Amino acid sequence: MQSLKKYRRITVKIGSALLVDRTTGLKREWLASLAQDIGTLAAHGAEVLVVSSGAIALGRTILGLGKRALKLEESQAAAAVGQIALAGAWSDALGGHGLKSGQILLTLGDTEERRRYLNARATISTLLKMKAVPVINENDTVATSEIRYGDNDRLAARVATMMGADLLVLLSDIDGLYTAPPARDPNAEFIPVVERITPDIEAMAGAAASELSRGGMRTKLDAGKIANAAGTAMVITSGTRLSPLMAIERGERATFFKPSPTPVKGYKTWIAGQLEPAGRLTVDAGAIGALMSGKSLLPAGVKLVSGNFARGDTVAILSPEGREIARGLVAYDAADAVRIAGLKTAEIETVLGYEARSAMIHRDDLVVSHAGQSGE
């Protein structure tokens, strides 16, 4: 296993069974050791994002609901109670190492629907810029299918790819991938490195291991496919020991899933593949030059706005001659875009009456067409 310290941005996913004891509740000593690991990585310049399970499990303990199966509304109530305790525990643990933290509540839908995706990514990016650790929890107080089927592994993979993480670490109650579930097959062999997740690899996956853990190896491999395809490496390892991240650093057992050598930029492919843009922005020559050099589209370069679009919709960017040169996800509704077209960044707040994003379309949300690249 390679050193974690070589990675620039790391997403760490924690399973419920690691954080919560069935009878005593939150495992504070374990959480403190993980916070120390995060502090060590941060001191080496890494940005760490946490995707934390455990709200339902912790709320179940606090409310004294025992191990019985919960109705959906009971799970949501347990999540509401557990979420407060969990957020406070993370804040205290990370604060003990001089780290600020911020809580983000997400469902898978927040990473799939365009406007919610933009909002989530903007908030998490801002937290990282402010040197705070984003602690991302599945929003189990309102989620429904997620509670029944368990998707925190895939949620973590979506977060990792959304935020451009170069490594996803899944901390679990198993120390990696085996040729068969080791609890059922004593002859199962450990697999240290996975070059690519093939159907043969998927066939090795088992089911969930405990009532606290909603995902098994199958959802972890699903997460790996999402992450690896986008160029994010993944590690599955045991989180049951103290300081589980530094255990990886010391070379203790873990399975490393290599990222694709030719990552698919699925997000940008999705933008470019929209059949009909919701609107059009005609820009000047200066803006075209900026776009070709990889910069964002600022309102100052926009000369004409057409279409009835909402923030997060795909719009076409046109040259003064009306040729499409790019597409992107617009940061403003059409009415506001009309009002700020041609304005310098410093003038936007005065016109709109609120502090707004400086870019009309951020470069991360923008795809330059091949025609545009060859023609300008």
N, C-alpha and C positions, 0 to 999 in steps of 0.2 A: 504493500500500500504506500502510495506517495504521501509526502508531508502535506498536511492541511495548510501549512503556512505559505504555500506557493499560490493558494487561491485568493482571488481578489474579493469575491462576494460569495458567501456561503449561506444556503438555506438549510436549517436544521429542523427536522420534524420529530416531535416527541409523542409517543403513544400514551394512551391513558394509563395503562398498567404500570408504566414507569413512574408516573407522577403521583399516583393515588394508590394507597394501601386500602384493601377492602374493609378493614376494621378501624384503622387509626387515622385515615384521611391522607392529607398531603404529606409527601415524603420530603420534608424540608432539608434534611442533610444532603440528599441526592440533588435537589434543586440548587442548593448552595454550591455544590461541586461543579455542576454544569455551568452556573453563572461564572464561576472562576475560570472555567475553560473558555467561555465566550470572552471574558476579559483578557485572557492571554492572547487569543486570536486578534482581538481588537487592537491590542498593544503592538501587534506585528503588522497593523495596517489593513486587516481584513474587515469588511462590512458583514455583519451577521444578522440574518433574519430568522426568527423563530416561528414555526407553525406548531402550536401547542394544542394537543387534545386535552381532555380531562375535565371539562366543565360539568358534563353530566355525571361522570363518576364521582367528582368531588361534591357536587350538589346532592347526589344520592346519599353520600356518607353524612353530610351535614344535616340533611333532613331525616336521617334514620330510616331510609327506605329499604335497606337490606339488599339481598341479591336477587329478589324476584324480578320477573320481567315487568317492565314499566309500560304503561299506555303512552301513546304519543304525547298527550298533553302533560303527563307526569314527567316525561323526559324533558320536555321544554321548560317546565317549572324547575326541575332539578338543574337544568343548564343556567337558568336565570340566577339561581342562588349560587351555583358553583362559579359562574363567570366573575362575580365580584371578588370572591375569595382568591380565585386564580390570578386575576389581574393584580391584586394587591401583593400576592406572593412573588410574582415575577418582578414587580417594581422594587420590592424590598431586596430580593436576591441580587438583582443586577445593580441596584443602588449601592450595595455593599462593596462593589468593585468599581465604583465611580462611574457607572454607566446609567444613562437615562433610558427610559423605555416608553413606548407608546402602544396602546392596544388598538388593533384593527379587527373588526368582526366581518367575516366574509362567508359567503356560500359559494359553491361552484358557479352559480349563476352570475355572481359579481365578476367573475373572471371571463365569462363567455359573452355577456351582453356589452355592447360597445361602450355606452356612456358610463356604465358602472365600472367597466374595466379601466377607462381613462381616469375616473375619479380615484379608484383604488391605487392605481399606479402612481398618480401624482402625489397622493398623500404619503405613500410608503417612500417614494423618492425623496420627498421633503424631510421625512424623519431621518433618513440616512444622511442627507446633507447636514442635518443638525446634530449628527453623531449620536442619534438615539437608536436603540435596538427595537425594530418593529416586532411586536409579539402578536402574531396573527392567529386568531381562533376561528374555528367554524362557528357560524352564528346559529347554534343549536336551539336558541329560543324561538326562532321562526322557521328554521329548516324543517322539512318533512321527510322527503325521501332520503336525505343524507343521514338522518338519524336511524332510519330503518336499515339502510344498506351499508353505510360507512364509506366515506370517500376522502378521509383526511390525507391519505398518501397521495391520491391524485390531486387533491387541493394543493398540497405542498409542491407537487411538480408544476402545477399551473402557476403558482406564485413564483417559483424559481425561474421558470421560462419568461413569465411576464416581466420580472425584474432583471433579467439578464444575468442571473447567478451562474457562475461557472462550476459550482458543485452543489449537489443536493445530498444531505446526509439523513437517512432514515434510521432513527434510533428505535430499536424494537426489543422484543423479548427473545429474539433469536440472533445469533451472531453472524448470520450471512445466509447465502443460498446453498442448499444441499441438493444432491441428485434426487432425493425424496425427503418428505418430512421426517426429520431425525427422531421425533418422539414416537413415530410409528414403525420406523425402519432402522434398526441398529446398524445396518450395513450402509446407510446413506453416506455419501462422500461429500466433503466440503468443496466448494468451487470458489477459488480466490479471485479470479478475474473472469468477467464476461465480456467478450469482444462485441457481441451483438445479441439482442434478445430474440431468439428464434422460436419457432413452435416447440422444438425439443426442450428448450429452456423453460418455456411456459408450462410444459407438461409436468415439470418438477414441483410446481406450486401446490401448497396444501390449503387448508381452511383456517379460519380464525382460531387462535389458541386459547382465548379466555373470554369471559362475559364482559370484561372491561374493554377489551380490544375488539373493535368492530371490523378491522381489516386483517386479512391474512397475507401470505406471500403473493397471492394472485394480484391483490391491489398494489402491492409494492412493485411487481413487474409491470403492471399498467403504468404506474408512476415512472418507472424507468424508461418505458417506451416514449412517453411524453417528453421527459427530460433529455434523454440521449438524442432524440431526433432533432431537438433544438440546439444541440451542441453543449448541453450541460452534463457533466459527469455525475454519477450517483454512487453512493456507498450505503450498503445495508450492514449494520453491525448491532451488537448487543448494547442496550442502554442500561442494563441492570446493574452494572458496576458503577462505582463512583468515578467522577471525571471521565465520562465516556468519550469525549472528543479527544482528550489527551491520550486515552487508551489507543485510539486510532493512530495518533502521532507516534506512539511507542511501538507500533507495529503489531498490536494485538489483532486477533482474528476479525476480518471484515471482508465482504465481497465488494470488489470495485467494478462498476459497470462503465465501460468506456463510452465517451460521447461519439456521435457519428462523425466521421472524418469530413463528410459533406453535409453539414447541418441544413435542414430545411427551415427557412425563415417563414414559418407558417403564418405568423401574424401579418407580415408584409405581403405574402402571397394572397392572403385573405383580402387585404385592402385593394390590391391591384385587380383582384378577380371580381369585384362588384360589377354587376352587369350594367347598371345605369346609375350614374352619380346623382345624388340628391340635389346638387347645385353646382354652380361653376364660379370660379374666381379668375378674372382676367388680371394679369400682373404685368409690370413693366420690365424693361430689359435688365435693370439692376437686380430685381428679385429673381429673374431667371438665372443670372450669373451666380447668385447666392445659393439657389437650389442645386445647381450643377456642382457646386463645391461642397455640398453636404450640409448646408445650413438650413435653419428653419425658415418658414415663410412668415415675415412680420407684416402687420397691417399696413405699414408705410408703403410697401410695394404693391398693394392691391388697388387696382384702378376701377374695377367693376364687379359687383356682386349680383348673381342671379340665382333664382331658385328659392324654394321654401324649405330650408333644411334646419335641423336641430343640431345642437352640439353633439359631437360624436359620429355624425353622419359622414359618409364618404362623399367628397366633392372633387371635381376635376379642376385642375389649374391650367389655364389657357394662356398662350402667348398673345401679344397684341393683335396678331393676325388670326387668332381664333383656333390655333393648333393646340391640341392637348399635349402638355409636356410632363404632367405629373398628376398623381392622385394622393389624397390623404384624408385623415380624420380631422375635421374642423373643430376648433376649440370654442367656437361661438355659435349661437343661434343666428339665423339669417338676419333678423332685425338688428341685432347688435353688430354683426359683421358690416352691414351697410353703414352704420353710424361711425365706425372706427376706420373704415377703409381709407387709406392714404395718410393716416395719422401716425406720428412718432409715438413710441412706447410711452414716453412721459405724459402724453396728452390723453391716453386712453381712460385713466381713472376719472379725470375731470368730466369727460363726455358721458361715461357710463354710470358714474356715481358709486362705483365700487372698485376695489382693487382686483384687477383681472390678470390673466396670463398674458405674457408679453408676446407670445407667438400666436398667429392665426392658425397655423398648422405646425406642430413641433416636428423636428426632423426625424424623431423616432416613429412618428405616425405618418410618414411620407414616403412614397415610392415614385422615383423619377422614371418615366417611360423610356424605352430604348430609342424611340423616335426623338424624344427630347434630348437625350444624350448625344445622339449623332448629329442633330440638326443645329445645336447651339455651341 
